Amino acid sequence: MTDDRLSFKEMCAAFDVTPRTLRYYEYIELLQPDREGRSRFYGARERARMKLIMRGRRFGFQLEDIRQWLLIYEKEGTRAQMETWIGMADGQLKELSDQREQLEEAFQELQSLRKDVAAKLSQS
């Protein structure tokens, strides 16, 4: 093993994911580690992909969307990938904005209801 590769266990620790998650990412072809017997090793390419996967998940993207986006890079290059990313980001920004509005409405409603109940409780 060369120094620039991570073992399966090291990869899980580096990205704070469970072994099950890492195996699933391999199963759906998001990652393709080097295999030596039963051991898996993750080089710079796989670590970079994992960073993108984790970032995408944090932003709320579905794994299939992330997989398709990563495939664009392999088939069409960086420019096509960046153009696709802009469209995906626009869609996700709209989705997150809608979720924020719904959350704010729920927050206001809960706050108001709590205030009303607390007032009734203090009157009795």
Secondary structure as UniProt FT lines:
FT   TURN            3..4
FT   STRAND          6..7
FT   HELIX           8..15
FT   HELIX           19..27
FT   TURN            28..29
FT   STRAND          34..36
FT   TURN            37..38
FT   STRAND          39..42
FT   HELIX           44..58
FT   TURN            59..60
FT   HELIX           63..76
FT   HELIX           78..123
//
